[in-house]
Amino acid sequence: MIKNISVEVNTNLTDGEELDYGGGITVIQVPGHTPGHLCLYHEKSKSLIAGDANIIHG
């Protein structure tokens, strides 16, 4: 199994914010079933990172 770990939040991200990683990543707020839920969009590769959409196969 995967062990859950806790981390301290040291930065708040806002909708539309551009992060300077990997050539640029855009923060997209997607309110829904969890408070503060967001996705990250990498324009260069046209990839959307959506944390709650990951599936773990064992």
PQR file with spaces between the fields and no chain letter, atoms N, CA, C, O and H, PARSE charges and radii, in Angstrom:
ATOM       1  N    MET     1       0.833   -1.184    0.000 -0.4000 1.5000
ATOM       2  CA   MET     1       0.000    0.000    0.000 -0.0000 2.0000
ATOM       3  C    MET     1       0.877    1.245    0.000  0.5500 1.7000
ATOM       4  O    MET     1       2.056    1.214    0.351 -0.5500 1.4000
ATOM       5  N    ILE     2       0.266    2.309   -0.397 -0.4000 1.5000
ATOM       6  CA   ILE     2       0.958    3.596   -0.390 -0.0000 2.0000
ATOM       7  C    ILE     2       0.700    4.269    0.941  0.5500 1.7000
ATOM       8  O    ILE     2      -0.437    4.331    1.410 -0.5500 1.4000
ATOM       9  H    ILE     2      -0.692    2.335   -0.681  0.4000 1.0000
ATOM      10  N    LYS     3       1.756    4.768    1.541 -0.4000 1.5000
ATOM      11  CA   LYS     3       1.648    5.435    2.838 -0.0000 2.0000
ATOM      12  C    LYS     3       1.322    6.913    2.637  0.5500 1.7000
ATOM      13  O    LYS     3       2.012    7.608    1.890 -0.5500 1.4000
ATOM      14  H    LYS     3       2.679    4.718    1.160  0.4000 1.0000
ATOM      15  N    ASN     4       0.276    7.389    3.300 -0.4000 1.5000
ATOM      16  CA   ASN     4      -0.053    8.816    3.253 -0.0000 2.0000
ATOM      17  C    ASN     4       0.905    9.580    4.151  0.5500 1.7000
ATOM      18  O    ASN     4       1.246    9.134    5.246 -0.5500 1.4000
ATOM      19  H    ASN     4      -0.284    6.824    3.906  0.4000 1.0000
ATOM      20  N    ILE     5       1.331   10.736    3.667 -0.4000 1.5000
ATOM      21  CA   ILE     5       2.205   11.588    4.461 -0.0000 2.0000
ATOM      22  C    ILE     5       1.570   12.974    4.572  0.5500 1.7000
ATOM      23  O    ILE     5       0.772   13.366    3.720 -0.5500 1.4000
ATOM      24  H    ILE     5       1.053   11.098    2.777  0.4000 1.0000
ATOM      25  N    SER     6       1.918   13.696    5.599 -0.4000 1.5000
ATOM      26  CA   SER     6       1.439   15.057    5.783 -0.0000 2.0000
ATOM      27  C    SER     6       2.549   16.024    5.412  0.5500 1.7000
ATOM      28  O    SER     6       3.726   15.768    5.665 -0.5500 1.4000
ATOM      29  H    SER     6       2.566   13.378    6.290  0.4000 1.0000
ATOM      30  N    VAL     7       2.160   17.134    4.811 -0.4000 1.5000
ATOM      31  CA   VAL     7       3.119   18.180    4.475 -0.0000 2.0000
ATOM      32  C    VAL     7       2.558   19.520    4.921  0.5500 1.7000
ATOM      33  O    VAL     7       1.343   19.700    4.996 -0.5500 1.4000
ATOM      34  H    VAL     7       1.204   17.342    4.606  0.4000 1.0000
ATOM      35  N    GLU     8       3.442   20.448    5.215 -0.4000 1.5000
ATOM      36  CA   GLU     8       3.029   21.790    5.622 -0.0000 2.0000
ATOM      37  C    GLU     8       2.811   22.649    4.383  0.5500 1.7000
ATOM      38  O    GLU     8       3.659   22.683    3.491 -0.5500 1.4000
ATOM      39  H    GLU     8       4.430   20.302    5.154  0.4000 1.0000
ATOM      40  N    VAL     9       1.689   23.336    4.324 -0.4000 1.5000
ATOM      41  CA   VAL     9       1.402   24.248    3.217 -0.0000 2.0000
ATOM      42  C    VAL     9       2.156   25.540    3.458  0.5500 1.7000
ATOM      43  O    VAL     9       2.009   26.165    4.509 -0.5500 1.4000
ATOM      44  H    VAL     9       1.000   23.309    5.049  0.4000 1.0000
ATOM      45  N    ASN    10       2.980   25.950    2.468 -0.4000 1.5000
ATOM      46  CA   ASN    10       3.743   27.184    2.631 -0.0000 2.0000
ATOM      47  C    ASN    10       3.468   28.198    1.519  0.5500 1.7000
ATOM      48  O    ASN    10       4.058   29.278    1.502 -0.5500 1.4000
ATOM      49  H    ASN    10       3.099   25.443    1.614  0.4000 1.0000
ATOM      50  N    THR    11       2.573   27.848    0.593 -0.4000 1.5000
ATOM      51  CA   THR    11       2.219   28.731   -0.505 -0.0000 2.0000
ATOM      52  C    THR    11       0.758   28.518   -0.882  0.5500 1.7000
ATOM      53  O    THR    11       0.294   27.380   -0.954 -0.5500 1.4000
ATOM      54  H    THR    11       2.094   26.970    0.608  0.4000 1.0000
ATOM      55  N    ASN    12       0.036   29.601   -1.121 -0.4000 1.5000
ATOM      56  CA   ASN    12      -1.331   29.506   -1.630 -0.0000 2.0000
ATOM      57  C    ASN    12      -1.305   29.813   -3.114  0.5500 1.7000
ATOM      58  O    ASN    12      -0.686   30.789   -3.538 -0.5500 1.4000
ATOM      59  H    ASN    12       0.413   30.525   -1.062  0.4000 1.0000
ATOM      60  N    LEU    13      -1.974   28.986   -3.906 -0.4000 1.5000
ATOM      61  CA   LEU    13      -2.047   29.191   -5.344 -0.0000 2.0000
ATOM      62  C    LEU    13      -3.403   29.788   -5.698  0.5500 1.7000
ATOM      63  O    LEU    13      -4.397   29.523   -5.022 -0.5500 1.4000
ATOM      64  H    LEU    13      -2.477   28.193   -3.561  0.4000 1.0000
ATOM      65  N    THR    14      -3.446   30.600   -6.766 -0.4000 1.5000
ATOM      66  CA   THR    14      -4.692   31.215   -7.193 -0.0000 2.0000
ATOM      67  C    THR    14      -5.000   30.838   -8.643  0.5500 1.7000
ATOM      68  O    THR    14      -4.100   30.544   -9.430 -0.5500 1.4000
ATOM      69  H    THR    14      -2.638   30.816   -7.315  0.4000 1.0000
ATOM      70  N    ASP    15      -6.263   30.855   -8.968 -0.4000 1.5000
ATOM      71  CA   ASP    15      -6.714   30.520  -10.315 -0.0000 2.0000
ATOM      72  C    ASP    15      -6.028   31.409  -11.347  0.5500 1.7000
ATOM      73  O    ASP    15      -6.000   32.632  -11.205 -0.5500 1.4000
ATOM      74  H    ASP    15      -6.994   31.094   -8.329  0.4000 1.0000
ATOM      75  N    GLY    16      -5.477   30.784  -12.385 -0.4000 1.5000
ATOM      76  CA   GLY    16      -4.818   31.529  -13.451 -0.0000 2.0000
ATOM      77  C    GLY    16      -3.358   31.849  -13.197  0.5500 1.7000
ATOM      78  O    GLY    16      -2.672   32.365  -14.079 -0.5500 1.4000
ATOM      79  H    GLY    16      -5.500   29.791  -12.500  0.4000 1.0000
ATOM      80  N    GLU    17      -2.876   31.548  -11.999 -0.4000 1.5000
ATOM      81  CA   GLU    17      -1.473   31.823  -11.674 -0.0000 2.0000
ATOM      82  C    GLU    17      -0.559   30.970  -12.556  0.5500 1.7000
ATOM      83  O    GLU    17      -0.837   29.798  -12.812 -0.5500 1.4000
ATOM      84  H    GLU    17      -3.433   31.129  -11.282  0.4000 1.0000
ATOM      85  N    GLU    18       0.532   31.580  -13.013 -0.4000 1.5000
ATOM      86  CA   GLU    18       1.524   30.887  -13.837 -0.0000 2.0000
ATOM      87  C    GLU    18       2.714   30.499  -12.969  0.5500 1.7000
ATOM      88  O    GLU    18       3.321   31.347  -12.315 -0.5500 1.4000
ATOM      89  H    GLU    18       0.758   32.532  -12.805  0.4000 1.0000
ATOM      90  N    LEU    19       3.039   29.218  -12.970 -0.4000 1.5000
ATOM      91  CA   LEU    19       4.191   28.722  -12.217 -0.0000 2.0000
ATOM      92  C    LEU    19       5.353   28.510  -13.186  0.5500 1.7000
ATOM      93  O    LEU    19       5.156   28.033  -14.303 -0.5500 1.4000
ATOM      94  H    LEU    19       2.546   28.530  -13.502  0.4000 1.0000
ATOM      95  N    ASP    20       6.539   28.858  -12.762 -0.4000 1.5000
ATOM      96  CA   ASP    20       7.716   28.787  -13.621 -0.0000 2.0000
ATOM      97  C    ASP    20       8.435   27.445  -13.466  0.5500 1.7000
ATOM      98  O    ASP    20       9.589   27.391  -13.042 -0.5500 1.4000
ATOM      99  H    ASP    20       6.699   29.246  -11.854  0.4000 1.0000
ATOM     100  N    TYR    21       7.745   26.380  -13.813 -0.4000 1.5000
ATOM     101  CA   TYR    21       8.324   25.036  -13.768 -0.0000 2.0000
ATOM     102  C    TYR    21       8.077   24.371  -15.110  0.5500 1.7000
ATOM     103  O    TYR    21       6.998   24.520  -15.683 -0.5500 1.4000
ATOM     104  H    TYR    21       6.807   26.423  -14.158  0.4000 1.0000
ATOM     105  N    GLY    22       9.043   23.651  -15.614 -0.4000 1.5000
ATOM     106  CA   GLY    22       8.862   22.871  -16.830 -0.0000 2.0000
ATOM     107  C    GLY    22       8.391   23.667  -18.025  0.5500 1.7000
ATOM     108  O    GLY    22       7.678   23.138  -18.878 -0.5500 1.4000
ATOM     109  H    GLY    22       9.920   23.529  -15.149  0.4000 1.0000
ATOM     110  N    GLY    23       8.773   24.919  -18.102 -0.4000 1.5000
ATOM     111  CA   GLY    23       8.348   25.741  -19.219 -0.0000 2.0000
ATOM     112  C    GLY    23       7.043   26.469  -18.989  0.5500 1.7000
ATOM     113  O    GLY    23       6.555   27.158  -19.886 -0.5500 1.4000
ATOM     114  H    GLY    23       9.352   25.348  -17.409  0.4000 1.0000
ATOM     115  N    GLY    24       6.466   26.332  -17.805 -0.4000 1.5000
ATOM     116  CA   GLY    24       5.244   27.056  -17.459 -0.0000 2.0000
ATOM     117  C    GLY    24       4.072   26.152  -17.164  0.5500 1.7000
ATOM     118  O    GLY    24       3.721   25.287  -17.966 -0.5500 1.4000
ATOM     119  H    GLY    24       6.862   25.773  -17.077  0.4000 1.0000
ATOM     120  N    ILE    25       3.474   26.355  -16.021 -0.4000 1.5000
ATOM     121  CA   ILE    25       2.308   25.583  -15.593 -0.0000 2.0000
ATOM     122  C    ILE    25       1.247   26.571  -15.113  0.5500 1.7000
ATOM     123  O    ILE    25       1.547   27.491  -14.352 -0.5500 1.4000
ATOM     124  H    ILE    25       3.759   27.058  -15.370  0.4000 1.0000
ATOM     125  N    THR    26       0.010   26.377  -15.561 -0.4000 1.5000
ATOM     126  CA   THR    26      -1.094   27.245  -15.175 -0.0000 2.0000
ATOM     127  C    THR    26      -1.943   26.559  -14.118  0.5500 1.7000
ATOM     128  O    THR    26      -2.305   25.391  -14.260 -0.5500 1.4000
ATOM     129  H    THR    26      -0.233   25.629  -16.180  0.4000 1.0000
ATOM     130  N    VAL    27      -2.259   27.293  -13.053 -0.4000 1.5000
ATOM     131  CA   VAL    27      -3.119   26.796  -11.981 -0.0000 2.0000
ATOM     132  C    VAL    27      -4.574   27.022  -12.387  0.5500 1.7000
ATOM     133  O    VAL    27      -4.945   28.120  -12.800 -0.5500 1.4000
ATOM     134  H    VAL    27      -1.965   28.242  -12.938  0.4000 1.0000
ATOM     135  N    ILE    28      -5.396   25.976  -12.268 -0.4000 1.5000
ATOM     136  CA   ILE    28      -6.822   26.078  -12.589 -0.0000 2.0000
ATOM     137  C    ILE    28      -7.615   25.615  -11.378  0.5500 1.7000
ATOM     138  O    ILE    28      -7.525   24.452  -10.982 -0.5500 1.4000
ATOM     139  H    ILE    28      -5.094   25.083  -11.932  0.4000 1.0000
ATOM     140  N    GLN    29      -8.397   26.521  -10.784 -0.4000 1.5000
ATOM     141  CA   GLN    29      -9.253   26.125   -9.665 -0.0000 2.0000
ATOM     142  C    GLN    29     -10.448   25.367  -10.214  0.5500 1.7000
ATOM     143  O    GLN    29     -11.100   25.807  -11.161 -0.5500 1.4000
ATOM     144  H    GLN    29      -8.471   27.465  -11.106  0.4000 1.0000
ATOM     145  N    VAL    30     -10.726   24.222   -9.606 -0.4000 1.5000
ATOM     146  CA   VAL    30     -11.877   23.410  -10.009 -0.0000 2.0000
ATOM     147  C    VAL    30     -12.632   22.990   -8.749  0.5500 1.7000
ATOM     148  O    VAL    30     -12.482   21.864   -8.275 -0.5500 1.4000
ATOM     149  H    VAL    30     -10.197   23.864   -8.837  0.4000 1.0000
ATOM     150  N    PRO    31     -13.448   23.905   -8.209 -0.5600 1.5000
ATOM     151  CA   PRO    31     -14.171   23.588   -6.985  0.2800 2.0000
ATOM     152  C    PRO    31     -15.047   22.361   -7.193  0.5500 1.7000
ATOM     153  O    PRO    31     -15.625   22.159   -8.261 -0.5500 1.4000
ATOM     154  N    GLY    32     -15.128   21.569   -6.168 -0.4000 1.5000
ATOM     155  CA   GLY    32     -15.921   20.351   -6.266 -0.0000 2.0000
ATOM     156  C    GLY    32     -16.030   19.677   -4.923  0.5500 1.7000
ATOM     157  O    GLY    32     -16.431   20.289   -3.933 -0.5500 1.4000
ATOM     158  H    GLY    32     -14.659   21.733   -5.301  0.4000 1.0000
ATOM     159  N    HIS    33     -15.670   18.413   -4.895 -0.4000 1.5000
ATOM     160  CA   HIS    33     -15.863   17.610   -3.689 -0.0000 2.0000
ATOM     161  C    HIS    33     -14.831   17.848   -2.590  0.5500 1.7000
ATOM     162  O    HIS    33     -15.021   17.383   -1.466 -0.5500 1.4000
ATOM     163  H    HIS    33     -15.344   17.915   -5.699  0.4000 1.0000
ATOM     164  N    THR    34     -13.754   18.554   -2.885 -0.4000 1.5000
ATOM     165  CA   THR    34     -12.770   18.858   -1.839 -0.0000 2.0000
ATOM     166  C    THR    34     -12.441   20.342   -1.843  0.5500 1.7000
ATOM     167  O    THR    34     -12.312   20.937   -2.913 -0.5500 1.4000
ATOM     168  H    THR    34     -13.601   18.932   -3.797  0.4000 1.0000
ATOM     169  N    PRO    35     -12.301   20.957   -0.664 -0.5600 1.5000
ATOM     170  CA   PRO    35     -11.944   22.374   -0.595  0.2800 2.0000
ATOM     171  C    PRO    35     -10.544   22.615   -1.175  0.5500 1.7000
ATOM     172  O    PRO    35      -9.614   21.852   -0.910 -0.5500 1.4000
ATOM     173  N    GLY    36     -10.407   23.672   -1.961 -0.4000 1.5000
ATOM     174  CA   GLY    36      -9.096   24.008   -2.514 -0.0000 2.0000
ATOM     175  C    GLY    36      -8.642   23.143   -3.668  0.5500 1.7000
ATOM     176  O    GLY    36      -7.475   23.197   -4.055 -0.5500 1.4000
ATOM     177  H    GLY    36     -11.162   24.291   -2.177  0.4000 1.0000
ATOM     178  N    HIS    37      -9.541   22.345   -4.229 -0.4000 1.5000
ATOM     179  CA   HIS    37      -9.170   21.442   -5.310 -0.0000 2.0000
ATOM     180  C    HIS    37      -8.712   22.239   -6.529  0.5500 1.7000
ATOM     181  O    HIS    37      -9.319   23.253   -6.873 -0.5500 1.4000
ATOM     182  H    HIS    37     -10.489   22.302   -3.915  0.4000 1.0000
ATOM     183  N    LEU    38      -7.649   21.787   -7.178 -0.4000 1.5000
ATOM     184  CA   LEU    38      -7.151   22.459   -8.367 -0.0000 2.0000
ATOM     185  C    LEU    38      -6.521   21.467   -9.322  0.5500 1.7000
ATOM     186  O    LEU    38      -6.226   20.328   -8.960 -0.5500 1.4000
ATOM     187  H    LEU    38      -7.155   20.964   -6.899  0.4000 1.0000
ATOM     188  N    CYS    39      -6.323   21.916  -10.535 -0.4000 1.5000
ATOM     189  CA   CYS    39      -5.599   21.154  -11.549 -0.0000 2.0000
ATOM     190  C    CYS    39      -4.432   22.015  -12.005  0.5500 1.7000
ATOM     191  O    CYS    39      -4.429   23.231  -11.817 -0.5500 1.4000
ATOM     192  H    CYS    39      -6.562   22.841  -10.829  0.4000 1.0000
ATOM     193  N    LEU    40      -3.458   21.377  -12.596 -0.4000 1.5000
ATOM     194  CA   LEU    40      -2.296   22.078  -13.145 -0.0000 2.0000
ATOM     195  C    LEU    40      -2.208   21.746  -14.630  0.5500 1.7000
ATOM     196  O    LEU    40      -2.247   20.578  -15.017 -0.5500 1.4000
ATOM     197  H    LEU    40      -3.460   20.389  -12.749  0.4000 1.0000
ATOM     198  N    TYR    41      -2.088   22.786  -15.459 -0.4000 1.5000
ATOM     199  CA   TYR    41      -2.027   22.591  -16.913 -0.0000 2.0000
ATOM     200  C    TYR    41      -0.657   22.980  -17.433  0.5500 1.7000
ATOM     201  O    TYR    41      -0.191   24.099  -17.223 -0.5500 1.4000
ATOM     202  H    TYR    41      -2.056   23.734  -15.144  0.4000 1.0000
ATOM     203  N    HIS    42      -0.009   22.029  -18.123 -0.4000 1.5000
ATOM     204  CA   HIS    42       1.302   22.263  -18.733 -0.0000 2.0000
ATOM     205  C    HIS    42       1.082   22.494  -20.224  0.5500 1.7000
ATOM     206  O    HIS    42       0.873   21.554  -20.990 -0.5500 1.4000
ATOM     207  H    HIS    42      -0.388   21.119  -18.294  0.4000 1.0000
ATOM     208  N    GLU    43       1.134   23.766  -20.619 -0.4000 1.5000
ATOM     209  CA   GLU    43       0.819   24.174  -21.997 -0.0000 2.0000
ATOM     210  C    GLU    43       1.707   23.480  -23.025  0.5500 1.7000
ATOM     211  O    GLU    43       1.220   23.008  -24.052 -0.5500 1.4000
ATOM     212  H    GLU    43       1.304   24.530  -19.997  0.4000 1.0000
ATOM     213  N    LYS    44       2.998   23.419  -22.751 -0.4000 1.5000
ATOM     214  CA   LYS    44       3.963   22.878  -23.714 -0.0000 2.0000
ATOM     215  C    LYS    44       3.614   21.451  -24.149  0.5500 1.7000
ATOM     216  O    LYS    44       3.709   21.126  -25.332 -0.5500 1.4000
ATOM     217  H    LYS    44       3.393   23.802  -21.917  0.4000 1.0000
ATOM     218  N    SER    45       3.212   20.605  -23.206 -0.4000 1.5000
ATOM     219  CA   SER    45       2.879   19.211  -23.532 -0.0000 2.0000
ATOM     220  C    SER    45       1.379   18.975  -23.635  0.5500 1.7000
ATOM     221  O    SER    45       0.937   17.860  -23.914 -0.5500 1.4000
ATOM     222  H    SER    45       3.135   20.869  -22.245  0.4000 1.0000
ATOM     223  N    LYS    46       0.585   20.041  -23.407 -0.4000 1.5000
ATOM     224  CA   LYS    46      -0.879   19.958  -23.412 -0.0000 2.0000
ATOM     225  C    LYS    46      -1.363   18.883  -22.442  0.5500 1.7000
ATOM     226  O    LYS    46      -2.236   18.078  -22.765 -0.5500 1.4000
ATOM     227  H    LYS    46       0.944   20.946  -23.181  0.4000 1.0000
ATOM     228  N    SER    47      -0.766   18.891  -21.236 -0.4000 1.5000
ATOM     229  CA   SER    47      -1.087   17.904  -20.205 -0.0000 2.0000
ATOM     230  C    SER    47      -1.813   18.566  -19.045  0.5500 1.7000
ATOM     231  O    SER    47      -1.431   19.648  -18.600 -0.5500 1.4000
ATOM     232  H    SER    47      -0.057   19.546  -20.974  0.4000 1.0000
ATOM     233  N    LEU    48      -2.860   17.911  -18.556 -0.4000 1.5000
ATOM     234  CA   LEU    48      -3.593   18.373  -17.389 -0.0000 2.0000
ATOM     235  C    LEU    48      -3.320   17.415  -16.245  0.5500 1.7000
ATOM     236  O    LEU    48      -3.519   16.208  -16.379 -0.5500 1.4000
ATOM     237  H    LEU    48      -3.170   17.031  -18.917  0.4000 1.0000
ATOM     238  N    ILE    49      -2.869   17.945  -15.131 -0.4000 1.5000
ATOM     239  CA   ILE    49      -2.599   17.129  -13.949 -0.0000 2.0000
ATOM     240  C    ILE    49      -3.764   17.338  -12.988  0.5500 1.7000
ATOM     241  O    ILE    49      -3.957   18.430  -12.454 -0.5500 1.4000
ATOM     242  H    ILE    49      -2.707   18.926  -15.022  0.4000 1.0000
ATOM     243  N    ALA    50      -4.540   16.273  -12.777 -0.4000 1.5000
ATOM     244  CA   ALA    50      -5.703   16.320  -11.893 -0.0000 2.0000
ATOM     245  C    ALA    50      -5.507   15.265  -10.819  0.5500 1.7000
ATOM     246  O    ALA    50      -5.718   14.077  -11.063 -0.5500 1.4000
ATOM     247  H    ALA    50      -4.383   15.386  -13.211  0.4000 1.0000
ATOM     248  N    GLY    51      -5.100   15.698   -9.626 -0.4000 1.5000
ATOM     249  CA   GLY    51      -4.716   14.787   -8.548 -0.0000 2.0000
ATOM     250  C    GLY    51      -5.730   13.733   -8.184  0.5500 1.7000
ATOM     251  O    GLY    51      -5.345   12.611   -7.855 -0.5500 1.4000
ATOM     252  H    GLY    51      -4.929   16.663   -9.428  0.4000 1.0000
ATOM     253  N    ASP    52      -7.023   14.048   -8.228 -0.4000 1.5000
ATOM     254  CA   ASP    52      -7.998   13.056   -7.807 -0.0000 2.0000
ATOM     255  C    ASP    52      -8.377   12.096   -8.930  0.5500 1.7000
ATOM     256  O    ASP    52      -9.204   11.206   -8.734 -0.5500 1.4000
ATOM     257  H    ASP    52      -7.336   14.959   -8.496  0.4000 1.0000
ATOM     258  N    ALA    53      -7.776   12.272  -10.102 -0.4000 1.5000
ATOM     259  CA   ALA    53      -8.077   11.381  -11.206 -0.0000 2.0000
ATOM     260  C    ALA    53      -7.031   10.282  -11.380  0.5500 1.7000
ATOM     261  O    ALA    53      -7.117    9.480  -12.310 -0.5500 1.4000
ATOM     262  H    ALA    53      -7.104   12.995  -10.261  0.4000 1.0000
ATOM     263  N    ASN    54      -6.055   10.246  -10.496 -0.4000 1.5000
ATOM     264  CA   ASN    54      -5.018    9.212  -10.592 -0.0000 2.0000
ATOM     265  C    ASN    54      -5.560    7.888  -10.093  0.5500 1.7000
ATOM     266  O    ASN    54      -6.284    7.833   -9.099 -0.5500 1.4000
ATOM     267  H    ASN    54      -5.984   10.897   -9.740  0.4000 1.0000
ATOM     268  N    ILE    55      -5.208    6.836  -10.786 -0.4000 1.5000
ATOM     269  CA   ILE    55      -5.618    5.486  -10.410 -0.0000 2.0000
ATOM     270  C    ILE    55      -4.364    4.665  -10.131  0.5500 1.7000
ATOM     271  O    ILE    55      -3.423    4.670  -10.925 -0.5500 1.4000
ATOM     272  H    ILE    55      -4.620    6.881  -11.594  0.4000 1.0000
ATOM     273  N    ILE    56      -4.353    3.973   -9.017 -0.4000 1.5000
ATOM     274  CA   ILE    56      -3.204    3.143   -8.654 -0.0000 2.0000
ATOM     275  C    ILE    56      -3.534    1.677   -8.969  0.5500 1.7000
ATOM     276  O    ILE    56      -4.526    1.135   -8.482 -0.5500 1.4000
ATOM     277  H    ILE    56      -5.117    3.970   -8.372  0.4000 1.0000
ATOM     278  N    HIS    57      -2.714    1.069   -9.765 -0.4000 1.5000
ATOM     279  CA   HIS    57      -2.881   -0.351  -10.075 -0.0000 2.0000
ATOM     280  C    HIS    57      -1.815   -1.126   -9.317  0.5500 1.7000
ATOM     281  O    HIS    57      -0.634   -0.783   -9.370 -0.5500 1.4000
ATOM     282  H    HIS    57      -1.908    1.510  -10.160  0.4000 1.0000
ATOM     283  N    GLY    58      -2.231   -2.165   -8.617 -0.4000 1.5000
ATOM     284  CA   GLY    58      -1.295   -2.930   -7.804 -0.0000 2.0000
ATOM     285  C    GLY    58      -0.808   -4.108   -8.429  0.5500 1.7000
ATOM     286  O    GLY    58      -0.010   -4.836   -7.837 -0.5500 1.4000
ATOM     287  H    GLY    58      -3.190   -2.443   -8.574  0.4000 1.0000
